[in-house]
Amino acid sequence: MAIADFNELNEKAEILKVLAHPVRLCIIRGLWENGGCNVSHMQSCLETPQSTLSQHLQKLKTAGIVLATREGTKIYYELNMDMIGNLLPFLFPEQ
């Protein structure tokens, strides 16, 4: 295996590691279903403290899975479909 191949596989493994948490998968599914939303909306749906939710969102943002856009005082989150779009039907076939 060439080093370039290994590097690419390592990047994919890192994405899977970030996704390997039930709260993060729930965030991903919610963003896919709703097309995006802010933390307040996610917090009410997930019944998770905002600090916990923010930590999970930061991991998803750092991995490039979630994109964030500021709208006034709120931050609007959406999926980076270029990165994860092909994986969504596999993760959530019921959608």
Kinemage of the C-alpha trace (Angstrom):
@kinemage 1
@onewidth
@group {chain A} dominant
@subgroup {mainchain}
@vectorlist {calphas} color= white
{ca met a 1} P 0.000 0.000 0.000
{ca ala a 2} L 1.337 3.408 -0.968
{ca ile a 3} L 1.726 6.147 1.632
{ca ala a 4} L -0.856 8.289 -0.212
{ca asp a 5} L -3.390 5.458 0.011
{ca phe a 6} L -2.705 5.059 3.719
{ca asn a 7} L -3.128 8.803 4.317
{ca glu a 8} L -6.470 8.788 2.526
{ca leu a 9} L -7.639 5.788 4.547
{ca asn a 10} L -6.475 7.482 7.741
{ca glu a 11} L -8.587 10.561 6.895
{ca lys a 12} L -11.640 8.364 6.330
{ca ala a 13} L -11.025 6.543 9.612
{ca glu a 14} L -10.889 9.880 11.449
{ca ile a 15} L -14.291 10.850 10.011
{ca leu a 16} L -15.749 7.538 11.148
{ca lys a 17} L -14.295 8.051 14.641
{ca val a 18} L -16.009 11.434 14.902
{ca leu a 19} L -19.312 9.910 13.796
{ca ala a 20} L -19.008 6.998 16.251
{ca his a 21} L -21.074 8.586 19.027
{ca pro a 22} L -24.863 8.349 19.425
{ca val a 23} L -25.348 12.069 20.159
{ca arg a 24} L -23.327 13.053 17.084
{ca leu a 25} L -25.282 10.626 14.925
{ca cys a 26} L -28.488 12.128 16.302
{ca ile a 27} L -27.220 15.615 15.411
{ca ile a 28} L -26.350 14.433 11.896
{ca arg a 29} L -29.747 12.807 11.406
{ca gly a 30} L -31.558 15.917 12.689
{ca leu a 31} L -29.587 18.224 10.408
{ca trp a 32} L -30.275 15.941 7.450
{ca glu a 33} L -34.008 15.834 8.205
{ca asn a 34} L -34.322 19.588 8.842
{ca gly a 35} L -31.753 20.886 6.385
{ca gly a 36} L -30.038 22.724 9.229
{ca cys a 37} L -30.865 24.552 12.455
{ca asn a 38} L -29.416 26.392 15.431
{ca val a 39} L -28.259 25.052 18.814
{ca ser a 40} L -31.441 26.115 20.612
{ca his a 41} L -33.535 23.990 18.288
{ca met a 42} L -31.154 21.028 18.637
{ca gln a 43} L -31.103 21.390 22.407
{ca ser a 44} L -34.894 21.206 22.671
{ca cys a 45} L -35.041 18.174 20.367
{ca leu a 46} L -32.190 16.252 21.990
{ca glu a 47} L -32.859 17.316 25.591
{ca thr a 48} L -29.099 17.692 26.014
{ca pro a 49} L -27.327 20.507 27.888
{ca gln a 50} L -26.087 23.229 25.559
{ca ser a 51} L -22.484 22.782 26.736
{ca thr a 52} L -22.544 19.084 25.820
{ca leu a 53} L -24.157 19.814 22.484
{ca ser a 54} L -21.576 22.496 21.737
{ca gln a 55} L -18.734 20.055 22.418
{ca his a 56} L -20.201 17.530 19.985
{ca leu a 57} L -20.800 20.214 17.353
{ca gln a 58} L -17.206 21.403 17.709
{ca lys a 59} L -15.919 17.890 16.960
{ca leu a 60} L -18.197 17.664 13.925
{ca lys a 61} L -17.095 21.122 12.720
{ca thr a 62} L -13.406 20.349 13.217
{ca ala a 63} L -13.811 17.210 11.112
{ca gly a 64} L -15.554 19.258 8.402
{ca ile a 65} L -18.783 17.260 8.691
{ca val a 66} L -20.842 20.236 9.882
{ca leu a 67} L -20.680 23.815 8.607
{ca ala a 68} L -21.587 26.817 10.757
{ca thr a 69} L -22.930 30.202 9.657
{ca arg a 70} L -23.589 33.106 12.000
{ca glu a 71} L -27.007 34.748 11.665
{ca gly a 72} L -27.047 37.706 14.038
{ca thr a 73} L -26.508 36.303 17.515
{ca lys a 74} L -27.240 32.701 16.516
{ca ile a 75} L -25.147 30.153 14.702
{ca tyr a 76} L -26.900 28.072 12.068
{ca tyr a 77} L -25.536 24.559 11.493
{ca glu a 78} L -25.858 22.426 8.391
{ca leu a 79} L -24.226 19.314 6.982
{ca asn a 80} L -21.286 19.476 4.626
{ca met a 81} L -22.963 17.331 1.985
{ca asp a 82} L -19.775 17.136 -0.080
{ca met a 83} L -18.161 15.266 2.786
{ca ile a 84} L -20.980 13.151 4.183
{ca gly a 85} L -23.802 13.150 1.624
{ca asn a 86} L -23.044 9.705 0.201
{ca leu a 87} L -22.851 8.187 3.684
{ca leu a 88} L -26.244 9.421 4.928
{ca pro a 89} L -28.476 6.819 3.185
{ca phe a 90} L -26.266 4.084 4.624
{ca leu a 91} L -26.438 5.518 8.160
{ca phe a 92} L -30.149 6.316 8.054
{ca pro a 93} L -31.873 4.078 5.481
{ca glu a 94} L -35.280 4.854 6.989
{ca gln a 95} L -35.150 8.455 5.727
